[in-house]
Amino acid sequence: MKTLLLIALTSFLLASSIYSFKVTGLSGETIDFSKFKGKKIMIVNTASKCGNTPQYAELEQLYEKYKNKLVIIGFPANNFREQEPGTNAEIQEFCKKNYGVTFPMAEKVSVKGDDIAPLFQYLVDEAKKQGIEDPIKWNFTKFLLDEKGNLITVIHNKTKPMSEEVLKYFN
């Protein structure tokens, strides 16, 4: 456990940009953020049993519409009222079957608390630099980064992905 904590801490301390992160996908593949240079990146903490879960459909719409200049990565998390209880395989099946999700989905992580994933700690720290304290208040919070990997904004969990508030960053 100490070794795992040390590895996570080391990778967090060495993470000077979003492009230094690699995470494991739902199918076990590696999602390498360095491959997304030149595209906007939207990182979303997701859950299958949340009132916001229907946002998967609009996230997929957004991804399809702008996939030449945007990548969306979903991160299932069970931090809020245990609304993501499934295994990685169950989550993957749920997303494809119910919402036709084709954008990359990472394996389940923690997005808040003592066991926060290094990527989300990085995003929270970047948000704090912009004066956004405690940015992750619920499932489907969206972090939007520009083509150079800089955080543009944090989009509220209730804001729908195809709303004008989001689309203005792509038009």
Secondary structure, DSSP 8 states (H G I E B T S, - for coil): -HHHHHHHHHHHHH--SGGG-EEEBTTS-EEEGGGGTTSEEEEEEE-TTSTTTTHHHHHHHHHHHHTTTEEEEEEEB-TTTT---S-HHHHHHHHHHHH---S-BB--B--SSTT--HHHHHHHHHHHHTT--S---STT-EEEE-TTS-EEEEE-TTS-TTSHHHHTTT-
